[in-house]
């Protein structure tokens, strides 16, 4: 089923992020949070852009509507 596929993809993405965080932490490199801080110093609009994207996704996924699949 496609639901299983998306679940596996999301779990693999999370595992990849965790593996990269562990690698960067133990090799004393820049972690994701450190990168975000550095990137925000260069481009201060980053938190607002991320918020806009998250808000758009939330409206897309949870807006009260009924797709053809739920009828």
C-alpha positions as CSV (number, residue, x, y, z in Angstrom):
1,X,0.0,0.0,0.0
2,X,1.0,3.6,-0.5
3,X,0.5,4.4,3.1
4,X,3.2,1.9,4.0
5,X,5.5,3.4,1.5
6,X,5.1,6.9,2.9
7,X,5.6,5.6,6.4
8,X,8.8,3.9,5.4
9,X,10.1,7.0,3.6
10,X,9.4,9.2,6.6
11,X,11.1,6.8,9.0
12,X,14.1,6.5,6.7
13,X,14.3,10.3,6.5
14,X,14.2,10.6,10.2
15,X,16.9,7.9,10.6
16,X,19.1,9.7,8.0
17,X,18.8,12.9,10.0
18,X,19.6,11.2,13.2
19,X,22.6,9.4,11.6
20,X,24.0,12.7,10.3
21,X,23.5,14.4,13.6
22,X,25.3,11.6,15.4
23,X,28.1,11.7,12.8
24,X,28.6,15.4,13.0
25,X,28.4,15.4,16.8
26,X,31.1,12.7,17.2
27,X,33.4,14.1,14.5
28,X,33.1,17.6,16.0
29,X,31.5,19.2,12.9
30,X,28.6,21.5,12.5
31,X,25.3,20.0,13.6
32,X,21.9,20.8,12.1
33,X,21.1,23.3,14.9
34,X,24.5,25.0,14.4
35,X,24.0,25.2,10.7
36,X,20.6,26.8,11.2
37,X,22.1,29.4,13.5
38,X,24.9,30.2,11.0
39,X,22.4,30.3,8.1
40,X,20.1,32.6,10.1
41,X,23.0,35.0,10.6
42,X,23.5,35.2,6.8
43,X,19.7,35.2,6.0
44,X,17.6,36.4,8.9
45,X,14.3,35.6,7.2
46,X,14.9,31.8,7.5
47,X,12.6,31.3,10.5
48,X,9.8,33.1,8.9
49,X,10.2,31.3,5.6
50,X,10.2,27.9,7.4
51,X,7.1,29.0,9.3
52,X,5.4,30.0,6.1
53,X,6.2,26.6,4.6
54,X,5.0,24.7,7.7
55,X,1.8,26.8,7.9
56,X,1.1,26.1,4.2
57,X,1.6,22.4,4.8
58,X,-0.6,22.4,7.9
59,X,-3.4,24.2,5.9
60,X,-3.0,21.7,3.1
61,X,-3.1,18.6,5.2
62,X,-5.6,19.5,7.9
63,X,-8.0,22.0,6.2
64,X,-11.5,20.7,6.8
65,X,-12.4,19.2,3.4
66,X,-13.4,15.8,2.1
67,X,-11.4,14.2,-0.7
68,X,-13.0,11.7,-3.1
69,X,-11.3,9.0,-1.0
70,X,-13.4,9.8,2.0
71,X,-16.8,9.8,0.2
